């Protein structure tokens, strides 16, 4: 099988794509590209077992209800006020789940600049739908929302500072490859990953997509399934990276 990982940005110039081909005992990075638009992403994903996209697939249900009511001059009924109410509006159910598992809040799609990228993600998901894809934001189909920073924490892979410093990115890549020694990359690909945190995140997204394809990510609980289909759901890995890359490894 092969999986695609997409580190989505508000524009093509900051967007990266990675493709990983999987065998029974290893995985190989066969493509990594920085600077890509929606149509080539859809084309590259044809035939992929899973496509991991690093961006929120939707907005909090409470936030959407708030905007709808506010536009009509009202506020929806609520049990919270002040800061607690604003926090309730700001985060999705999956964000709270990630916070419980990793100890850190994801960026809020409702209140951070992530909203601009989420608008592009809505366009991208629409492009997939127009191409015949059955888009399920909860992750039950081929497309799945991923969050590289949270996935790396689940895998206990140290990557502090990799987005800001090239030296830290080199360390992060070494740590990633140590956690998955059967992940194969070429010297040229390594140069790209050392230069670009977007490319690095795209590779992690493709790895999470592989975990998802093999049934090693967390689905939404039954009681949150309806909300996840509207808001999206971040697939967190539930197994060590090495066991995902090489499940049949006799070691």
Helices and strands as residue ranges (DSSP letters): E 2-7, G 12-14, E 16-22, E 27-34, H 38-44, E 50-54, H 61-71, H 82-90, H 93-102, H 114-130, E 143-145, H 148-154, H 166-179, E 183-184, H 187-195, H 197-213, G 222-224, H 225-231, H 241-245
